[in-house]
Amino acid sequence: MKSYTEIHKIKIFMYVQAVVGYQLFFGSIMTLFYLKYSKVSFSEYLTIESILAVSIALFEIPSGWIADRFGRKNMFLLAIVGGIICNTILIYQSSYIVLIINNIILGFFTAMSSGTDESLYYDYFSLKNQIKEFKQTYSKTQSISFIATMIATFSIGFLFDYSMISPLIIDNAIMFSMLLMGLFALPNERCISNLKTNINSKLKELCSFSLIKNAMPFFIITALIFSSLRTAYSLYQPIILDIGIDLKYIGIVLAVFNIISSVVSYLAPSIFKNLKNEKIILFLFVFSIGVGFIGVGIFQNYLVLIFLVVQQMVRGLLPLLAMKRNYYIPSNCENRTTMLSIGNLLNTLSIAIMLFLQSICIRYLAAFNTMEVTGILTVILMLIAILYFIVKKDKGDIICYQED
């Protein structure tokens, strides 16, 4: 009965976390906040954001190691406290230097939370032989998260118009509530550790080259998908405006995109189950990204909305694919967070590289064609990574520790 109660509490926390998200309201108007409230120039804002990305990348691996050593629950809750502090600093300080320092600190706390919660959830469900339940719950939380983002997108304009700091205040209140709930809902590390029996000594060599090599190809594949979608999103606004949609309707268009992503995310377990073959799933991602990105560059009119919808469908499927990263990490792994941090580091580095390449393309090409180039590059790199992954897995050089 205790086992069910613990899992039930974790599931409730996962659902609540999906509803409130991280920077649910502030994330939608971050650029406007820095430009209008903090009064930095656009170039200064881009510098601040690039520093944040570099900070996250630098702290990604050490934060995972710290979480594995001092407790994932403790570090996850500490990251929430850090987020509240950094948000509060934004309200009271607008000095450019302070904002840079604040984002360096925020990068540490963001890295601290990266993968920590997923690792904690996965291990507990795995030790209770409830991986199927975890996959279903995880997929539902992604759908809920998309819906919550959609609702926030609709309301953020009114909130920001009422008070520019109101999104930060609301997010702080939400994070404080999550902090209190997490103290009671999340299992203690020793609760998980006590359940581990007969751990093979090889698991203690998790960070050895061979085990990192085992997970790295799949990590690279998911990083390429994630970075392409993340950087493409920065081109959505100019593209939507260029096809003639009025600025005031952009929020509605983005909200519709979130609805589509949420529906696909909810259906993702069934889609993956019907496709069954992992190779088919991976090549489906390649095909969808190729169509979704290259189509935008070809048509450059209202039809591009169809191809942006394809991208959002990929976005809806990605979380479940990314969750499968855990399959290539040994079961009952004591350093799972560190390994996932390596995957998240690849995500961050891929985004940084992709943004740099886009910044060059946008000087010579329209936003449509910049997205097209992004898609072509992503498809080429994905094909190379997937073919390498398939060959190595078929030869037995890559081990999958968990099957669907």
N, C-alpha and C positions, 0 to 999 in steps of 0.2 A: 504493500500500500504506500509505503514511504517513497519507493521508486516512482510510482505514478505521480505522487504529489509533487516531487521535485521536477519531473518533466513537465507537469502541468503548469507550474510556476514559471519555468523557463519559456514555455510556449506563450504564455500571457505576456511576459516581458518582451519577447520577440515581436509580438503583434503591436504592443504599445510603442516599441521602438520604431517600428515601421510607420506608424501613424505620425509620430512627431518628428522623426528624422533628425538629421544634424543640420543646423542652420536652415531649418525649413522655410522660414520667412526671409531671413537676412540674405541667404544665398541668391535669391531672385533679384535683389536690388543692390548687390554688393558694389557694382561699378558706380551706380548713381550715388550711393552713400559716400564713397571715397571722393567723388568729383564735387558733390554739392555740400555735403556736411563737413568732411575733412578738408575740402577745398585743395586737393592736390591736382596737378595737371594729369592729362591722360597718359603721358609718357611716364610720369612718376608712378601712376597707378599700375601700369604694366611692369615697371621695375619691382614694385612691391609684390605683385603676384608671382613674378619669376623667382624672386628671393624665397617666397613661400614654397614654391615647387622644389627648389634646390634644398631648402631646409628639410622638407619631408623626405626627399631622397637620401640625404645624409644621415638622418636619424632612423630610417626605415629598419635597417638590420639591427643596430644596437637596441632599438626599442623592443623589437621582437625578442631579443635575447633577455632583456630586462624583464619582460612580461613572463617569459618561461621560467626565469629564476625566482622572481618575487611574487608571482601569482597573477594570472590573467585577469581575474576579477578585480584585484586591487589596482592594477594598472589601467584597466578600462574605466573604473570609477575615478581614478586620478585624472585621466584624460578629460572626463566630463568637467571636473573642477577647473582644470586648465582652460577649457573652452569658455567657461563662465568668466574667468578672470580676464582672458584676452578680449572677450566681447565688451566687458566693462571698461577696459582701457580705451577701446575705440570710442566709447561714448564721451569720455572725459579728456581725451588727448587727440590732437590733430597735428602735432609736430611730425614732420616727415621722418626724422631720425627715429622718433619713438614708434611710429607706425612700422618702420622697417624692423626694429628690434622686436616689436610685438608679433610680427609675422614669423620671425625666426623662432620665437618661443612657441607660437601656434603650430609651426611645422613639427616641432618635437611632440606636442600633445596629439596632433593629428596622426602622426606616425605611430604613437603609442596605442591609439585606438584601432589602427589599421590591422584588420585580421584577428585582433584579440578576441572580440566577441564571437566571430565565426568559429575560431579554433575552439573556444570554450564550449560552445553549443555542440559542435560536431563531436568532440571527444565524449561529452556526457551522453548524447544520444547513442553513439557507437558502443560505449561500454554497457548500455542498457539494451543493446541489440535492437535499436529503434531507428536505424538509418533511413528506412523507408518513410517513417513518420517525420524525420527531420527534413527530408527532401520535400515532402508535401507542405510542411509548415514553412520552410524557407521560400518556396515558390509563392505561397500565398502572401507572405510578408512583402515580397517584391511587388506584387500587384497592389497591395495596400499602400505601399510607399509611393508608387506612381500616382495613385488616386489622391493621396494626401498632397503631393506636389502639385497636382492639377488644381486642387481647391485653393492652395496657397497662391498659385499663379493668378487665379481670378481675383483674390482679395488683396494682394500685396500693394497694388496701385492706390487703393483707398487708404490703407494703413500708412504708406509712405507719405501720402498727401496730408494726412492728419498730423503725423509727427515722424520726422526722419529717423528718430531713434527708437520708435515703437517696435519695429521688427526685432531689433537686438534685445529689447526688454522682454518681449514675448518669448524669444528663443532662450533667454536666460532662465525665465520662469519654467519653461518646459524642461530644460536640462537639469535644473534643481530638482524637479519632480522625478526625473529619471534617476538621478543620483540616489534619492531616498528609496525608490522602488528597487533599484539594483542591489542595494545593501541587503534586502530581504529576499529578493527573487532569485538572484544568481547563486549557484552553489559555490561553496568554498573549495579551494584547490585541494585541501586534504580530503574532502568528501570524494573528489574524483580519484585522488591518488590511492585511497583506501580500497577502491574498487579494482585497481589494476593488479592482476596476478599473473605469475609466470611470464613476466616481460623478458623477451629474448635480449641477451646482452648486446646484440647488434643494434638494437634500437638506440642505445646510448651513443652510437656512432652516427647519429642522424646527420650531423653537419659535416660528415666526411664527404669527400669529393664524389664518391660513387652514388651516394643517396641524393645529393644535390643534382648530379647529372641525370638521375632517373626522373626527377620531377621537372627539370628545366625545359625540355621541349614543349610540354603542355603549358607551362607557365608562359613561354614565349608566344604561343598561339593565342592564348587569352589576352595577353598584353597587347598584341597587335590589333585585335578586335576592339578592345577597350579604348586604346589611344585613338584609333580612327574615328570612333563614335564621339569621343570626348572632344577632339579637336574640330570635328565637323560641326558640332553644335555651335561653335563660335562663329560659324559662317551663316547660320540660319537666319539671323536678323537681316543682314544686308541682302541675302537672296530673296527672302520673303518680300522685302521692300522693293527690290528690283523687278519683281514680276507684277507689281502694281497693287499689292495689298496695303491698305492704309495702316499707319503705325498703331492706331488705337485697337486694331483687330489682331495684332500680333499675339497678344496674350491669349486670345481665344484659340488661335491656331495652335499655339504651343500646348494649351490645355487639351485640345483634341488629340495631339500627338501623345500626351501622357495617358489618355484614355486607351488609345490603341496599344501602347506599351504594356499597360496594366492588364488588359485582356489577354494579350499574348503571353505575358509572364504567368498568368493564372493557368493558361492552357499548356504551358511548357512541359510539365511532367507527362501529360498525355501525348504530346507531340514527340518527345524523346522516346517514350515507350513504344509508340507505333513505328518510329523509324528504326529503333533497336540498334542498328549497326553504327558504331562510333565513327567509322570512316564516312558514312553517308551524312551524318550530322555535321562533321567538320567541313566537308565539301559543300554542304548546304549553306554554311556560313560564308564560305568563299564566294559562292554564286550570288548570294543575297547582297553582300557588300559590293561586289562588282556591279550588279544591276542598280543598287541604290545610289551609288556614288557616280558612276559613269553616266547614268541616265540624266543626272542633273546637268552635266556639262554638255550633253547632246541637245536637249530640248530648250532649256533657258526660257520657259514660259510657265503658264499655270500648271502644266503637266509635271513640273518638278515636284509638286506637292505629293504626287503619287510615289515618287522615288524617295522623298523624305519619309513617307509612311513606311516604305520598305526598310529604311534605316531604323525607324522606331520599332519595327517588328523584330529586327535583329537585337535591338536594345532590350526588348522584352525577354528574348531567349538567352541573352548573355549571362545573367546571374546564375542560372542553373548550370550552364556550362562551366562558369568560373568555380562554382561549388565543387565540381568534379576534380578540381586541383587536389582536393583532399585524397582522392583515390590513388594518387601516385606518391603519397606519403605513408609510411608504415602505420598500421593500426596501433592504437594505444601509444602514440608517439609523444614523448615528454616535451619535445621541442617543436611541436607543430606550428606554434605562432611564429617562431623564427623562420621556418620554411615558407610560410605564407607571406611573411614580410619580404622575403626574397622575391616572391611573385609580385607583390605590390610595388616593390622597388623597380621591377621591370616595367610595370604600368606607368610609374612616374617618369622614368627615363624615356620611355617610348613617347609619352605625351610631350616632354620637353623637346625631343628631337623633331617630332612631327610639327609642333608649333613653330620651331625655328625654320623648317623647310617651307611651311605655309607662309611665314613672314616674308620669305624670299619670293615665292610664287605670286603673292598678292601684289607685288610691285609691278609685275609685268602682265598678269592675267586677271580676269574678272573673278569674282567669288565663285561663280558657277564652275569655271575651268580649274580653279584652285582645288575645289572639292573633287573634281574629276581626276586630277593628278594624284590627290590623296588616295582615292579609291584604287587607281591603277597600281600605285606603289604598294598599298596594303595587300592587294590581291597577289602580286608577285611574291612578296615576302611571306605571305601566308602559305602559298603553294609550296615554297621551298621548305618552310618549317613543318608543314603537315606531311609532306612526302618523307622527310627525314624521320619524323615521329613514327609514321607507319612502318617504314623499313626497319627501324630499330626495335619497335615493339614486336613485329612479326619474327624477328631473329631472337627475341627473348632478352634483348639488352635493356628494354624498358619494362618494368614490372607494374602492373595495376593491382593494388592491394584490396580493392573493393569493386565488385561488379554490381551492375544494376539488377 
